């Protein structure tokens, strides 16, 4: 069940101060008495906090994210339309969506918001952070709270900063949305959003998420009964699907948020900053990834001193981490048992119920206001 908390204030990197910031989240498992068995999951661009749905092969009893042993948390990011403060959120002052008036947050800002959420539960430390794509950016950013607080990290299909290549993909998609006459500089009528631009942006994104081999094997030059190529039909399907569940202004906002990803910003030379991440890390790269090429994962593994590189093979491209779940589950499970389990005490159970009072407090409803 999705839950919601309100964080009283959040100071952004830009200096802007946001007040009464809603953040939605889901949890699985139980927080142990020492409040240190937390796994934080970061979600990708258009996913929501229900990680057990889109990562069902990795979350559950005995799996990589073992809910018998760990307390798994996935919180929605700033800018997403699934319950956290976003351009689609109604501004209490105007009664209209924030739209273009919402100050731009960064990956670092969202991690600060999620840290505030964990603080309301009395979390002492995080066993490890994990995520793919945008979620991998957040997973990496968490490490700068120090190895005493974050014990390990698993970044998947991501580099240490957004490359010019990735920024170009983001901007191309944004321009497709801007070109829709209904865009209205982001302050459009929610009942009449720029769906054509949004659909076109998603079609571009879907091309970047797969690979030449994936498209060639699945579609080739086959046609539908209407005479259009099968790949054209597939792209239109995904374009129509996204407009039914996602907000265009949120999409623009989140692509800018992803472009902010740079672990070295304000911290020093890039290579030195990566070398300072001393937590045990499992860097997962995809052999056929076009968007975040394997070279980026290899760079992380080379510069982060306590890292193992795991390469996922196959033709599925960037989306491999959402498709080959058995392979991903095995890799993370093995790494976790070797590097993380020895550091964490599982929750104690008594007559089938947790003895942890903190977990009872979490179940009781929304987290309290904090500043």
N, C-alpha and C positions, 0 to 999 in steps of 0.2 A: 504494500500500500504506500502510495506517495504521501510524504509528510511535508510540512512547511515550518520554517522558522523565520523570525524577523531579526535581523542584525541592526542594532540601533544606529550605527554610523559606520561608514567606510570611506576612508580617505584614499582617493585614487592617486596613481603616479603623477597625473597631470596637476594635482593640487586640489581638484574639485572634491567637495565633500558630499557624499550621498547619505541620506538619512532614512531610517526605517526600511532597510533593504530586505525584501523577501527573498528567500532561497529555498527551493524545493529539493528533496532528497529521498533516497530509499536506503534501507539497511537490511542486512541478512546476518544471522548468527547472533552471538551474545558478546557483550563487552566483559572482559575478565576482571577480577577484583583489582588487579594492578593497572588496569586501563591502558594496556600496551599491546594489545593483540589486534590492532586496527589495520585493515587494508583499505587504502583509498583508491578508488577506480575513477579515472577520468574518461569522459565520453567524447565521441567524435563530433564533428561539425553539426549534423542535423539529428543526432541521437538524443535520447532523453536519459533520465536517471535510472530507468529500469534496466540495469545492466544484466540482470538475470534473464532478460528476454533476448537481447541481441548478443549476449555472451553466455548463453545457457550451457554451452559445453565446457565452460571454465569455472562456473560458480555453483557451489553446492557441496554436500557432504562428500569428503574424500577427493574432491577435485583440486585444481590448482589454487583456487580461492575457496578454501575449505571452510564451510560455514559451521562445521562442528568444532573447529579450533579457533577460527578468526571471526572478528566483527567486520563485515564488509560494508563500506559506505560508498555510495555514488551520489554526488550532489550536482545539481544543474548549474551551468555556468552563467555568469552575467551576460545578458544579451540574447539568451535562448528563450523561445516562447513557451517553454514547458514549466513555468512556475517561478522562475527567478526574475529579478528586475530586468526589463528588456524594453526596446522601443515600442513593443506592442502593449506594455503595461499601462493601465490608465493612470494619468497624472492626477493626484487628488486635488490639485489646485485648479486645473482646467477642466477636468472631467473627460478629457480626450487622451488618446495614446501619447506617450512621450514623443514618439517619432524622432525627428532629427534633434530635438532638444535634450535627449539623454546624453550626458557626457560619455565619451569613449573610454571604455575600460580596456585593460591589457590582460594578458595571461597572468601576470604577476598579481594584478588586482584581484582576479578571481580566486587565486590560491589564498590570498589574504582573507577573503570572505569565507572560504571554506575552513580555513584555520580558526576563524572566529566561531564557526559552527561547532567544530570539534571541541573548542574550549568550553562551550556551554555544557558539554557532557563530562568534563574533567579528564579528557584524554591526556595521558602522560607522554605517550610516544606512539609513532606509527611503525608497524612492522615493515611495510613497504608500500610504495605508491606504484601504480601501473596504469597504462593507458596507451591507446593507439591513435596516431595522427594528432588531432588537437589534444586529445587526452594524454598523449605522450609528452606534449609540451608542458602540461600541468604537472605530470609526474616528475619531470626533470626539475621544474621550478621548485617543487617541494623540498628538494635536497638541500637548498640553501638555508633551511631552518636548522641544519647541522645534523651530524651523525648521531648525536645523543637523542634527537627527536625523531628523525627519519632513519630507520635502520637499513633500508635497501630501496632499490628503484628498478622498474622494468619499463623502459621506453620502447615503444613499438612503432616502426614505420615513421620515424621522425629524426630530424637533426637537432643540433644545438641552437640553431637560429633559422629563421625563414629565409630561404635563398631567393635570389632575384627570379629564378625560375618559378618558384611557388607564388611569389608576389605577382608575377605576370599572369598566372592562372587566376588568382583572386581578382585582379583588376579586370581581366577580360570578362569574368562572370558579373562583376559589378556593373560594367558598362552595358551589358545586355539588359540588366534591370533598369539602369538609368535611361536607356533608350526607349523604354515603354512610356508612352505619353501619360499613363496613369500614375507614374512614379511620384510626381509632384514634389521633388526634392525630399522625399521620405515622409511627407506629411499628407499622405493620401487618405481617402475615405476607406476605413476598414471593410466596409461593405462592397467596395469596388477596388481591390488591390491590383497592382501591375502583374497579373498572373502570366501574361505572355513572356515578359522579360524574365520572370522567375523561372518559368519552365525552360527557357533557352539557357539560362545560367546553369541549371541542374544538368541539362544535357551535356554541356561542356565539361562539367565536373565528372560525370559518369565516364567520359572518355579518359580523363586523367586517372581515374580509379582502377582501370583495367589495363590491358596491354595489347600490343599488336597480336601476339600469339593467342590470347584469350578471345579476341574478336574474330580472328581468322578461323579458329577451331569451332567456335559456337555459331557464327553467322556465315562466314565465307561470302559468297555472292548469292545466297538464297533469297527468294522473293516470297512475299505474302500473297494471298489470293487477290488483293487489290492491285498488285503489281509493284508496290514499293518494296525496297530491300528490307529484309528481316531486321537488320540493325537499325534502320530508320524507325521501324515500329517499336522496337525495344527502347530506343531513346525517347520517343514521344510518350511511351508508357511511364517512364520514370519522370519526365517533365510534368505530366498530368498528376502523378502521384504526389510529388512534392508540394504542389500548389494547394492540395487538399489538406495538408498537415503542417505547413510551415509558413511563417510570415516573411515577406520579402525584405522588410526593413531589418528584421533580426538576422537574415542571411547576410546582408551587407555589413551589419555591425560585427558579426562574428568573423567574417573574412578579414576585416580590419584588425580585430583582436588577434587572429592568428598571425597576421603580418607583423604584429608587435613582438613576436617571439624572438628573443635574443638573450640567451643566458648571460652574456657578457655586458649587457647594457648597464653602465654605472658601476661595474664591478672590476674592470680591468681588461687586459689583453685576452682575447678569446681563448687561446690555447691554455693560458695560465688558469683561467676561470674553470675550464673543463677539468684540468689537472687537479683542481681543488676539491672535486666531487669524489670523496674517498669511500663512500658507502659501497657495499657489494651491489653490483649492477648486472642485470641481464639485458643486453641490448638485442632487440629482435629486428632484423631487417628482412625485406622481401626481395628475392632474387630478381623478380620481374617488375618491381615497383618503378613506375615512370614518374610519379609525382615527387616522391622522396627516394631518390635512387639509393641503391645499396651502399654506394660510396659514403653517404651521410651516416649510415649506421656504423660503417667501418671506421669513420673518423671518430665517432663517439667512443667506440671500443678502443681505439688507439690512444686517445687523449685522456680518457677517464681511467685512473690507475688500477681499479679493483673490479674489472669488467670482463664478462664473458660474452662473446658474440654468438648469437644463434641465427642462422640463415634459413628462412622458410623458402623452399623451392616450389616450383609450379608456375603456371601461366597466368594466374589470377590477378597479378599486379598488386596495387596498393591494398585492395580489398581482401587480400589473402588472410589478414588477421581476423576478418569477420567471416571467412568462409571455411578455412581449414582448422576448425576449432579443436579437433582431436590432437593434431600436431602441436598447436599452441599450448593446449592444456598440459601435454606431456612435458614440454620444454620448461614451462613455468613451474610445474609441480616438482620436477627434479631439482631445479635451482632453489626453490623455496625450502625444500627439505634439507638441502645441504647448507644453505647460508642463513636462513631466517628462523626455521623451527627451533634450533638450539637456543635462540635468544628470547623466545616468547613462551610464556606459560599459558596453556589452554584454559578456557573458563572451567571452573569447578562446577559440577552438577550434583544436585541432591534430589533424589526421587524424581528424576526426569526434568527438574526445573533448575534454572540457574540460581545461584546464591548471590549473584551480583546485584546490589541495589541500584547501581548506575543504570543497568539495562532496564530496570523497572521504570526509572524516571524517563528514559528515552521513549518507552512505549506509551507513556501516559499522555502524549500529545505533542504539540509544537514546542520547540525549545524556547526558553525565555528570551526576552529582550536583553541585549548586552551592548556595551559601547566599546 
